[in-house]
């Protein structure tokens, strides 16, 4: 296996174009979104912010501060997911809204991810899979050898 195919560092800050999929999770609908990779400097910054937030919440819970109700926690969680998807988005192509061109801006991204959670979920899932940020030859390798368990796992290694 040529491990250089798994290199995500070279393109980490450039991002990768994600085809937007229909509700069947298979059919591209004709537009795409430029998503930062998990190893990009901005994404690492987002993870640091999330970790600080989680540490603060943990400290508050140990201190006995129960400031928010479950519904408020859910709203905050949705807002955080929208903000994260917006930060991870660096552009898009062929997007329309109400039959008109819908240029990429942060405000338009907030609207898109608020009104269409399905696309927000795609962006967040796409970002999490490092394979989306490798060279095209890696995708060919995955197709050839499958995307299941690694051949180094005991049960597969022992199979004749």
N, C-alpha and C positions, 0 to 999 in steps of 0.2 A: 504494500500500500504506500503510495506516495503521499506522505503526510502534508506536503506543501499544498495539496488540494483543500485542506481544512483551514487554511490561513484566512482568518477574518480580520486581522490587524491592518492589512494594506488598504482595505476599502471601508474601514469602520466609520470614518467621518463622512464619507461620500453618500452612504446609504444605499438602498436597493429599491428598485421599482416593484411594488406589490400590485398585482392585478386585483381589482375589486371584484368579489364574487357575489353572485346572486344568493338568495336564501337557501339554495340547495347546497351551498358550500363547494360547488364544483364548477359552475358556469361563469366565466368571466363576463362582465356586463359592459365592457368597452372603455373603462377608464382605469387609471392607475395612480397610486400614491407613492411618493418617495419617502421611505421610512429609514430612520437611522438605525444602525446596528447596536446590539447590546454592549459592544466593546467601544463604542464611540465616546468621546470625552463628555458630550452632553448627556448621554444615557447613563454614564457612570455618575455624573452629578445628580441626575434624577434618583438613582438608587441610593446615593448618600443622603439626599433629602428625605426619602422614604424611611431610611434607617433611623435618622434623627427623630422623625415624627413618631415612629414605632417605639423608640426608646423613651421619648417624652410621655407617650400614652401609658407605657408600662410603669414608669415612675409615678405617674398620677394615680394609677390603679393601686399600686402598693401604698401610696399615701392616703388612700381612701377617697379620692376625688372621683365621684360618679357624676360628672357634669352633664353628660348627654344621654338622651334616650336612644333606644335602638333605631327609631326612625331617623333621628338626626344623624346617627352614625352611618346609616345607609345613604343619606343625602351627601354626606361628606365623602363617602367612598365613591359615589358616582361622580361627584365633582372632581375628585382626585384622579379618577380614571380618564375623565375628559381632559383635564390639564396635562396628564401624562401623554395621552395620544396626540394632543396638540404639540407638545414639546418634541415628540418623536417624528412629527411630520415636517418635512422640509419642502414640500411642493406636491403638485398633482397635475395630471394631464387629462384633457377631454372630459372635464366635469362640468355639468350644467345644473342649474337650479331654476325651477319654474320656466323651463324652455330657453333660458339665457345662459351665456357663458358665466361660469362661476370661478373667478380667478382665486388662486391660493392667497390667503391672508390668514393671520392667526384668528381674526374675528370670524372669518368664514369657516375655518376649521372648527372653532368652538360650536358654531351653528350646526355644521355637518355632524359632528360627534354627539351633540346633544339630541338632535332630531332623529339620527339614524344610529342607534346603539350597535346594530349589526355590523356596520362598517368600523366603528370604534373597536369592537371586539376583534375584528380581522387585523387591524393595525397592531393592537397589543399582542395578539397571538403571533403574528408575522415577526414582530420585533424579538420575541422570545426564542425563536428558532434560529440559532446561529448558522445553520446550513443555508438559510436564505441570503447570507452575506459572504458566501464562498464563491470561488470561481465556477463558471458553468461546468467545467469538467467534473467537479465534485457531484453535481446532480446526476451526471451520466454514470458515475461510479456507484451512487446510491441505487439507481435503477438497475444496474447490472448485478449488484450483490444484495439488494434488498435493504429495507429500512428496519428490519426486525432486530432481535438481539445480536450483539456483537459475536463474532465467531470465537472470541476469546472467552466467552462464558462457558462454564463447565459443561452444561447440558448440550450445547451445540458442539463443543470441541470433542466430546466423547461420542457423538453420533457418527456411525461409519459412513 
